């Protein structure tokens, strides 16, 4: 339960941080990278919660 609480606190921080980093990137590749970063973070959280 503690891991879930930490994940819920850290996820918005990671998303906001990815948004700030992507603002200066030319083109749409910054958005794609942000989505990939968030997806990989969510996958890591899921696998940790599942005990993989």
N, CA, C and O of each residue as an XYZ file, in Angstrom:
208
protein
N       0.822     -1.189      0.000
C       0.000      0.000      0.000
C       0.866      1.253      0.000
O       0.518      2.261     -0.614
N       1.987      1.179      0.689
C       2.884      2.337      0.743
C       3.468      2.639     -0.635
O       3.646      3.803     -0.995
N       3.770      1.578     -1.414
C       4.297      1.775     -2.764
C       3.273      2.472     -3.643
O       3.621      3.340     -4.444
N       2.015      2.092     -3.493
C       0.957      2.716     -4.286
C       0.836      4.194     -3.938
O       0.679      5.031     -4.827
N       0.909      4.514     -2.667
C       0.828      5.907     -2.245
C       2.005      6.705     -2.805
O       1.826      7.832     -3.269
N       3.189      6.134     -2.764
C       4.364      6.810     -3.329
C       4.215      6.999     -4.826
O       4.563      8.050     -5.363
N       3.697      5.980     -5.499
C       3.504      6.078     -6.944
C       2.506      7.171     -7.289
O       2.698      7.911     -8.253
N       1.442      7.275     -6.505
C       0.434      8.299     -6.774
C       0.964      9.707     -6.516
O       0.496     10.672     -7.119
N       1.932      9.818     -5.625
C       2.535     11.121     -5.357
C       3.577     11.456     -6.424
O       3.651     12.595     -6.887
N       4.377     10.467     -6.813
C       5.471     10.722     -7.745
C       5.020     10.853     -9.199
O       5.656     11.572     -9.970
N       3.962     10.189     -9.584
C       3.541     10.202    -10.979
C       3.238     11.613    -11.490
O       3.732     11.973    -12.559
N       2.458     12.424    -10.785
C       2.232     13.794    -11.283
C       3.520     14.613    -11.383
O       3.672     15.435    -12.287
N       4.439     14.382    -10.451
C       5.715     15.095    -10.491
C       6.493     14.696    -11.740
O       7.068     15.551    -12.413
N       6.513     13.406    -12.053
C       7.206     12.939    -13.252
C       6.567     13.478    -14.516
O       7.266     13.877    -15.447
N       5.248     13.492    -14.558
C       4.542     13.989    -15.742
C       4.810     15.474    -15.925
O       5.067     15.921    -17.042
N       4.754     16.239    -14.851
C       5.029     17.669    -14.947
C       6.475     17.928    -15.346
O       6.757     18.834    -16.132
N       7.378     17.141    -14.810
C       8.792     17.289    -15.172
C       9.025     16.970    -16.632
O       9.801     17.654    -17.299
N       8.366     15.942    -17.139
C       8.494     15.593    -18.553
C       7.926     16.705    -19.416
O       8.467     16.994    -20.483
N       6.851     17.329    -18.975
C       6.260     18.433    -19.733
C       7.179     19.630    -19.787
O       7.274     20.290    -20.822
N       7.853     19.920    -18.701
C       8.780     21.060    -18.671
C       9.986     20.801    -19.559
O      10.453     21.712    -20.242
N      10.497     19.574    -19.562
C      11.654     19.244    -20.399
C      11.285     19.278    -21.871
O      12.107     19.655    -22.706
N      10.053     18.889    -22.205
C       9.660     18.779    -23.598
C       9.294     20.092    -24.256
O       9.163     20.137    -25.479
N       9.123     21.158    -23.498
C       8.691     22.430    -24.068
C       9.684     22.996    -25.059
O       9.276     23.576    -26.065
N      10.963     22.850    -24.811
C      11.968     23.429    -25.683
C      12.317     22.558    -26.875
O      13.074     22.984    -27.748
N      11.785     21.351    -26.930
C      12.122     20.424    -28.010
C      11.417     20.831    -29.299
O      10.227     21.146    -29.280
N      12.139     20.829    -30.414
C      11.505     21.166    -31.687
C      10.627     20.025    -32.187
O      10.922     18.856    -31.940
N       9.556     20.362    -32.884
C       8.682     19.338    -33.470
C       7.864     18.603    -32.438
O       7.768     19.035    -31.289
N       7.269     17.486    -32.843
C       6.411     16.708    -31.967
C       7.131     15.588    -31.252
O       6.511     14.859    -30.478
N       8.432     15.427    -31.491
C       9.147     14.313    -30.876
C       9.193     14.423    -29.361
O       9.292     13.407    -28.675
N       9.124     15.642    -28.825
C       9.115     15.813    -27.378
C       7.889     15.187    -26.744
O       7.973     14.617    -25.656
N       6.744     15.288    -27.417
C       5.505     14.697    -26.915
C       5.609     13.184    -26.930
O       5.204     12.525    -25.973
N       6.149     12.624    -28.005
C       6.322     11.176    -28.087
C       7.232     10.673    -26.976
O       6.967      9.630    -26.379
N       8.294     11.402    -26.698
C       9.215     11.005    -25.638
C       8.533     11.075    -24.281
O       8.751     10.210    -23.433
N       7.711     12.095    -24.068
C       6.983     12.222    -22.803
C       6.059     11.032    -22.595
O       5.998     10.460    -21.506
N       5.336     10.663    -23.659
C       4.416      9.525    -23.564
C       5.190      8.250    -23.262
O       4.770      7.451    -22.426
N       6.314      8.057    -23.935
C       7.132      6.867    -23.686
C       7.661      6.850    -22.258
O       7.689      5.797    -21.621
N       8.084      8.013    -21.748
C       8.579      8.092    -20.370
C       7.494      7.732    -19.366
O       7.738      6.984    -18.419
N       6.296      8.268    -19.574
C       5.189      7.994    -18.652
C       4.791      6.527    -18.726
O       4.539      5.902    -17.697
N       4.733      5.971    -19.938
C       4.366      4.556    -20.087
C       5.386      3.658    -19.412
O       5.010      2.692    -18.747
N       6.671      3.955    -19.569
C       7.683      3.114    -18.940
C       7.628      3.240    -17.422
O       7.857      2.262    -16.711
N       7.327      4.432    -16.924
C       7.190      4.619    -15.480
C       6.012      3.821    -14.945
O       6.119      3.163    -13.910
N       4.886      3.879    -15.650
C       3.710      3.120    -15.224
C       3.967      1.624    -15.283
O       3.533      0.888    -14.396
N       4.669      1.160    -16.317
C       5.014     -0.261    -16.417
C       5.902     -0.698    -15.249
O       5.723     -1.779    -14.689
N       6.857      0.155    -14.896
C       7.731     -0.173    -13.761
C       6.958     -0.237    -12.466
O       7.199     -1.120    -11.643
N       6.035      0.682    -12.272
C       5.210      0.685    -11.057
C       4.336     -0.556    -11.017
O       4.216     -1.201     -9.976
N       3.722     -0.893    -12.153
C       2.875     -2.092    -12.209
C       3.652     -3.342    -11.878
O       3.193     -4.168    -11.089
N       4.830     -3.494    -12.474
C       5.603     -4.718    -12.242
C       6.096     -4.787    -10.800
O       6.176     -5.873    -10.227
N       6.427     -3.642    -10.210
C       6.862     -3.643     -8.811
C       5.715     -4.001     -7.885
O       5.903     -4.722     -6.905
N       4.522     -3.499     -8.194
C       3.373     -3.817     -7.355
C       2.963     -5.286     -7.505
O       2.442     -5.892     -6.569
N       3.204     -5.849     -8.695
C       2.871     -7.261     -8.920
C       3.931     -8.189     -8.344
O       3.711     -9.393     -8.219
N       5.082     -7.624     -7.996
C       6.157     -8.428     -7.409
C       7.010     -9.116     -8.444
O       7.675    -10.106     -8.137
N       7.008     -8.610     -9.674
C       7.829     -9.217    -10.734
C       9.276     -8.861    -10.578
O      10.106     -9.285    -11.382
